[in-house]
Structure formats: C-alpha cells, structure tokens
Amino acid sequence: MTAATHHGPGPDGPPDLRSVGDRIDVLLDASSAGGAVARERSEELVRLVADLYGAGIERILDIVHEAGHLDDAVLDALADDDLVAGLLIVHGLHPHGVEERVERALEKVRPYLGSHGGDVELLEVTGAGAVRLRLLGSCDGCPSSSVTLTLAVEGAIEAAAPEVSAIEVETTAETAAGPLIPVESLMSHLHGPEAAGSWHQVPELAALLPGGVVRAMVDGTSTVGCRTGEDLYAFRDACPRCDSGLGTATLARRLGGGRHDALLVCPGCRAHFDVRRAGACSEDPALHLVPLPLLRDGATVSVAVPGSVSS
C-alpha cells in the first residue's frame, strides 16, 4: 500500500475520520460500476465490519465497567476524545445524551456569541432529533457576517451531535428590536449552500497565555488571536484604520471596564478595538475588526475562515 492510498493511523496520530468516511463513500460508489449486486455486497461488508467493531467496543466498556474502572472521570475522558467519541456515537454507546452534548457544544461557542452581544439558549431536542434554540440579546451593531455565526453554532452542534436532524431557531421580543444575530444565519445550512468555510486547529491559540496576542495562518489566511482571562478571540489580521498587521498588537484594559474587558491596540495607528464587542473601534464606531468563529475543545482550539466574510 502506497502513502497515497493509506488512510490508517499515521506517525502523528489517529486517522482523520472525515477523510476515512469520504474514502469509504468513494469506494462504495466505485463498486456500483459492477452493478447493483456488487454495490449491495460492498454495503453489507461495511455494515458487518462496523457491527463487529461496535460489538467489540461495547464489550470493552462492559469489561472495564465490571472491573470497577468505568467511573465518571473515565467516561468524561472517553467523551472528550474526538476519535473515541465519534465511534461511540456511531454505535449508540456515547455516555452523554444528545441534549447534554448539544448544551456542551453551545457552551464552547458562547464566548464568541457574547462578543456579538448575544447568547443562545437550548430549548429542547425533539423526539425527531431536531434541536430548538432561542436567540438572546443583540449584536449591538456588530457588522460581522452571518456566515461566521452559522459556522460557530452549527459547526459546534454538528461536531458534538451528528445525529441531529435539524436546527430550529426562535427569537424573543428583546431580540426583535435593533441589530440582531440573524435567524437566517443559523438556518442557512438547512436551506442551501453557503460560503465555504471549515475548521482548522490553531496550536498557537491553544498555547496562548492570558493577556497574550499571537498571529497565525489559518487555511492560507493571516489571523490574529488574543486571550482575556479564559476567553479566546480570533480576528482577521488587518487593522481597518491603517491596514497594518496586528501580529505585534498589545492588549490594554478598557477604561472603566472589568478586569477582562480588553482592547486590542494596533501597533501602527494605535487604534483600540474592543475584543468583547466583535472588534468595534473605540476611536471610530464605523470601523471594526473582522471576528472569526472559534471553538475550544479541551486542549484543542479551532478557527474557521468563511470565504464571504468581508473586512
């Protein structure tokens, strides 16, 4: 087997499950060239192998449980591992229900939504597998593209609970007035294709200390990230006032704000941008940084760069 066709674990860790799944689909499609019978036999083979490994994983859990070692700490460790969690979900063995996984996913993106002056509340997961959400607050004039919100919320939910069938959103009377986090931004994935955007791990952000600023390339795009307290934020690496890069920017405390209310200070023109308000410029309210969706999963931090986000 050549390196070009190898899809198993590599020297740097486990296989990319999405790539493996895509490869399986390609091979199943290729088997269709042999006719309907060949396709059915290929699909049956995949099902039998999946059932065999599913039974093995279930037996492993039973043995660990019978030995008295399958406590809450071990279950949490299994659930926090992306590879293991994906396999547990496929075989219906995940220790956390869909509702708990969705709530945990929303918790990871709340700092990002909060930077837009908004929040999201999980109302229920219906028997049909639909997630019902309620939007809270407003964007406080934030001009950020709705695509970033789509990626942040939908991406988090789909990663944590791929069996979810739909996302239904309702707004409150409070969100009916003024600039909002648009409902369409959360529903666009269900109605048709949107601008391309995918998640990429950013080790530089994962290692960032409180008060730190770092520049990182994400999918060929220069970005800048910063950390205030436990919260991480990511923006496109460009000052809208002087077009300078922000890799050497510093964080300053906002006058009269809390200990974690930080301003990103441009090294070129010294303009101040409020990281908790989606990068709004203190000197000119018409200017703003371009915030990017960010997901934090344990020790891993991922950022997405939507193609249609404009500066």
C-alpha positions as CSV (number, residue, x, y, z in Angstrom):
1,M,0.0,0.0,0.0
2,T,1.4,3.4,-1.0
3,A,1.4,6.5,1.1
4,A,-1.1,8.0,-1.3
5,T,-3.7,5.3,-0.5
6,H,-3.0,4.8,3.2
7,H,-5.8,6.1,5.4
8,G,-4.9,4.4,8.7
9,P,-3.1,5.9,11.7
10,G,-0.1,7.8,10.8
11,P,3.1,8.7,12.8
12,D,1.4,11.9,14.1
13,G,-1.8,10.3,15.5
14,P,-5.1,8.6,14.6
15,P,-6.7,8.9,11.1
16,D,-8.9,11.7,10.1
17,L,-12.4,10.2,10.5
18,R,-13.9,12.5,7.9
19,S,-11.3,11.6,5.3
20,V,-11.8,7.9,6.1
21,G,-15.6,8.3,5.7
22,D,-15.2,10.1,2.4
23,R,-12.9,7.4,1.2
24,I,-15.4,4.7,2.1
25,D,-18.1,6.6,0.1
26,V,-15.8,6.8,-2.9
27,L,-15.1,3.0,-2.8
28,L,-18.8,2.2,-2.4
29,D,-19.6,4.4,-5.4
30,A,-16.8,2.7,-7.4
31,S,-18.3,-0.7,-6.6
32,S,-21.5,0.4,-8.3
33,A,-19.7,0.0,-11.6
34,G,-20.0,-3.7,-11.0
35,G,-23.8,-3.5,-10.9
36,A,-26.4,-3.4,-8.1
37,V,-25.4,-6.7,-6.6
38,A,-21.8,-5.6,-6.3
39,R,-22.9,-2.4,-4.6
40,E,-25.2,-4.3,-2.1
41,R,-22.4,-6.7,-1.2
42,S,-20.0,-3.8,-0.6
43,E,-22.5,-2.1,1.7
44,E,-23.2,-5.3,3.5
45,L,-19.5,-5.8,4.1
46,V,-19.2,-2.3,5.6
47,R,-22.2,-2.9,7.8
48,L,-20.8,-6.2,9.1
49,V,-17.4,-4.7,9.8
50,A,-19.0,-1.8,11.6
51,D,-21.2,-4.1,13.6
52,L,-18.2,-6.3,14.6
53,Y,-16.2,-3.3,15.8
54,G,-19.2,-1.9,17.5
55,A,-19.8,-5.1,19.4
56,G,-16.1,-5.1,20.4
57,I,-16.2,-1.6,21.7
58,E,-19.3,-2.4,23.7
59,R,-17.6,-5.4,25.2
60,I,-14.5,-3.4,26.1
61,L,-16.8,-0.9,28.0
62,D,-18.5,-3.8,29.8
63,I,-15.2,-5.3,30.9
64,V,-14.0,-2.0,32.2
65,H,-17.3,-1.5,34.0
66,E,-17.2,-4.9,35.5
67,A,-13.7,-4.3,36.8
68,G,-14.9,-1.2,38.5
69,H,-12.8,1.2,36.5
70,L,-15.5,2.8,34.3
71,D,-16.2,5.8,36.6
72,D,-17.3,9.3,35.7
73,A,-13.8,10.5,35.1
74,V,-13.0,7.7,32.6
75,L,-16.4,8.3,30.8
76,D,-15.6,12.0,30.5
77,A,-12.1,11.3,29.2
78,L,-13.6,9.0,26.5
79,A,-16.3,11.5,25.6
80,D,-13.7,14.3,25.3
81,D,-11.6,12.4,22.8
82,D,-12.8,13.2,19.3
83,L,-11.9,9.8,17.8
84,V,-13.4,7.7,20.6
85,A,-16.5,9.9,20.9
86,G,-17.2,9.6,17.2
87,L,-17.0,5.8,17.4
88,L,-19.2,5.7,20.5
89,I,-21.8,7.9,18.8
90,V,-21.9,5.7,15.6
91,H,-22.6,2.6,17.8
92,G,-25.0,4.3,20.2
93,L,-22.6,4.0,23.1
94,H,-21.9,7.6,24.0
95,P,-22.2,8.2,27.7
96,H,-23.9,11.6,27.2
97,G,-27.3,12.1,25.6
98,V,-27.9,14.3,22.6
99,E,-29.2,17.2,24.7
100,E,-26.2,17.2,27.0
101,R,-23.8,17.1,24.1
102,V,-25.6,20.0,22.4
103,E,-25.5,22.1,25.6
104,R,-21.8,21.4,26.0
105,A,-21.3,22.4,22.3
106,L,-23.2,25.7,22.8
107,E,-21.1,26.4,25.9
108,K,-17.9,26.3,23.8
109,V,-19.2,29.0,21.4
110,R,-20.9,31.3,24.0
111,P,-17.7,33.5,24.4
112,Y,-17.8,34.1,20.6
113,L,-21.6,34.8,20.6
114,G,-21.0,37.1,23.7
115,S,-18.6,39.1,21.7
116,H,-21.5,40.0,19.4
117,G,-23.7,41.0,22.4
118,G,-25.8,37.8,22.1
119,D,-26.4,34.4,23.5
120,V,-28.2,31.2,22.7
121,E,-30.5,29.0,24.8
122,L,-31.2,25.4,24.2
123,L,-35.0,24.8,24.5
124,E,-35.2,21.1,23.7
125,V,-34.2,18.3,21.5
126,T,-37.4,16.9,19.9
127,G,-38.2,13.2,19.5
128,A,-37.5,13.6,15.8
129,G,-33.9,14.8,16.5
130,A,-34.4,18.5,15.9
131,V,-32.6,21.0,18.1
132,R,-34.7,24.0,19.1
133,L,-32.8,27.2,20.1
134,R,-33.7,30.6,21.3
135,L,-31.5,33.6,20.4
136,L,-31.0,36.1,23.2
137,G,-29.6,39.7,23.2
138,S,-28.5,41.5,20.1
139,C,-25.4,42.1,18.1
140,D,-25.1,45.6,19.5
141,G,-24.5,47.0,16.0
142,C,-21.9,44.3,15.0
143,P,-21.5,44.2,11.3
144,S,-19.9,40.7,11.2
145,S,-21.1,38.4,8.5
146,S,-23.9,35.9,9.4
147,V,-21.7,33.2,7.9
148,T,-19.5,33.3,11.0
149,L,-22.4,32.7,13.2
150,T,-23.6,29.8,11.1
151,L,-20.2,28.1,11.4
152,A,-19.9,28.8,15.1
153,V,-23.3,27.4,16.2
154,E,-24.0,24.8,13.5
155,G,-20.4,23.6,13.4
156,A,-20.3,23.1,17.2
157,I,-23.7,21.2,17.2
158,E,-22.9,19.0,14.2
159,A,-19.5,18.0,15.7
160,A,-21.0,17.1,19.0
161,A,-24.2,15.5,17.8
162,P,-24.1,14.5,14.1
163,E,-27.4,12.7,14.5
164,V,-29.3,16.0,14.9
165,S,-31.8,16.2,12.0
166,A,-32.5,20.0,12.0
167,I,-31.9,23.2,13.9
168,E,-34.9,25.3,14.7
169,V,-34.5,28.9,16.0
170,E,-36.9,31.3,17.6
171,T,-36.3,34.9,18.8
172,T,-37.6,36.8,21.8
173,A,-39.3,40.2,21.9
174,E,-36.0,41.6,23.2
175,T,-34.2,40.5,20.0
176,A,-36.9,41.8,17.8
177,A,-35.7,45.4,18.1
178,G,-32.3,46.6,16.9
179,P,-29.5,44.8,15.1
180,L,-29.7,41.1,15.7
181,I,-27.9,37.9,15.3
182,P,-29.9,36.9,12.2
183,V,-32.0,33.7,12.4
184,E,-31.2,33.1,8.8
185,S,-27.5,32.7,9.8
186,L,-28.3,29.6,11.8
187,M,-30.8,28.2,9.3
188,S,-28.8,28.7,6.1
189,H,-27.1,25.3,6.2
190,L,-30.6,23.7,6.1
191,H,-31.9,25.7,3.2
192,G,-28.9,25.6,0.8
193,P,-25.2,26.1,0.4
194,E,-23.4,29.0,1.9
195,A,-19.9,30.4,1.6
196,A,-17.3,27.8,2.1
197,G,-15.6,27.6,5.5
198,S,-14.1,24.8,7.5
199,W,-12.5,24.4,10.9
200,H,-8.7,24.3,11.4
201,Q,-6.8,23.6,14.6
202,V,-4.6,26.5,15.7
203,P,-2.0,25.3,18.2
204,E,-0.7,28.9,18.7
205,L,-4.0,29.9,20.2
206,A,-4.2,26.8,22.4
207,A,-0.9,27.7,24.0
208,L,-1.7,31.4,24.4
209,L,-1.5,32.8,28.0
210,P,-3.9,35.4,29.4
211,G,-3.2,38.8,28.0
212,G,-1.3,37.4,25.1
213,V,-1.7,38.1,21.4
214,V,-0.5,35.9,18.5
215,R,-0.5,35.8,14.8
216,A,-1.3,32.5,13.0
217,M,-2.0,31.4,9.4
218,V,-5.4,29.6,9.1
219,D,-6.2,28.0,5.8
220,G,-3.9,30.5,4.0
221,T,-5.4,33.5,5.8
222,S,-3.4,35.6,8.3
223,T,-5.3,35.8,11.6
224,V,-4.6,37.3,15.0
225,G,-5.8,35.8,18.3
226,C,-5.9,37.1,21.8
227,R,-6.8,35.8,25.2
228,T,-8.6,37.7,28.0
229,G,-8.9,35.6,31.2
230,E,-10.2,32.2,30.0
231,D,-11.8,33.5,26.8
232,L,-10.1,33.3,23.4
233,Y,-10.9,35.5,20.3
234,A,-9.8,35.4,16.7
235,F,-9.9,38.1,14.0
236,R,-8.5,38.7,10.5
237,D,-5.0,40.1,10.8
238,A,-5.7,43.6,9.4
239,C,-6.4,47.0,11.1
240,P,-9.4,48.6,9.3
241,R,-8.0,52.1,10.2
242,C,-4.4,51.8,8.8
243,D,-4.3,48.4,7.2
244,S,-1.4,47.3,9.4
245,G,-1.0,43.7,10.6
246,L,-1.9,43.1,14.2
247,G,0.7,40.3,15.0
248,T,2.6,42.7,17.3
249,A,-0.6,44.3,18.8
250,T,-1.0,44.5,22.6
251,L,-3.9,44.2,24.9
252,A,-5.0,47.0,27.1
253,R,-7.7,47.2,29.7
254,R,-10.8,49.2,28.7
255,L,-11.2,52.3,30.8
256,G,-13.9,51.7,33.4
257,G,-14.3,48.1,32.3
258,G,-13.9,44.8,34.2
259,R,-10.6,43.0,34.5
260,H,-11.1,41.1,31.4
261,D,-12.6,43.9,29.2
262,A,-9.7,44.2,26.8
263,L,-8.8,46.5,23.9
264,L,-6.6,45.3,21.1
265,V,-4.2,48.1,20.3
266,C,-3.0,48.4,16.7
267,P,0.8,48.8,16.6
268,G,0.6,51.0,13.5
269,C,-2.0,53.7,14.3
270,R,-2.7,53.0,18.0
271,A,-6.4,52.5,17.3
272,H,-8.2,50.5,20.1
273,F,-10.6,47.6,19.2
274,D,-12.9,46.0,21.8
275,V,-12.4,42.3,21.6
276,R,-15.6,41.5,23.5
277,R,-17.7,43.6,21.2
278,A,-16.6,41.9,17.9
279,G,-13.6,44.2,17.5
280,A,-15.5,47.6,17.5
281,C,-13.1,50.6,17.2
282,S,-13.2,53.0,20.1
283,E,-12.0,55.9,18.0
284,D,-14.3,55.4,15.1
285,P,-17.6,53.4,15.6
286,A,-17.8,52.9,11.8
287,L,-14.7,50.7,11.9
288,H,-14.3,47.2,13.2
289,L,-12.1,44.1,13.1
290,V,-13.5,41.0,11.3
291,P,-14.1,38.4,14.0
292,L,-13.7,34.7,13.2
293,P,-15.6,31.7,14.7
294,L,-13.6,29.9,17.3
295,L,-14.2,26.6,19.0
296,R,-12.4,25.4,22.1
297,D,-12.5,21.7,22.8
298,G,-10.3,20.8,25.8
299,A,-6.7,21.4,24.8
300,T,-7.7,22.0,21.1
301,V,-8.6,25.4,19.6
302,S,-10.0,25.6,16.1
303,V,-10.8,28.6,13.9
304,A,-12.8,28.9,10.7
305,V,-12.3,31.5,7.9
306,P,-15.6,31.9,5.9
307,G,-15.0,32.8,2.3
308,S,-17.6,35.6,2.3
309,V,-16.6,37.5,5.4
310,S,-15.5,40.9,4.3
311,S,-13.4,43.3,6.2
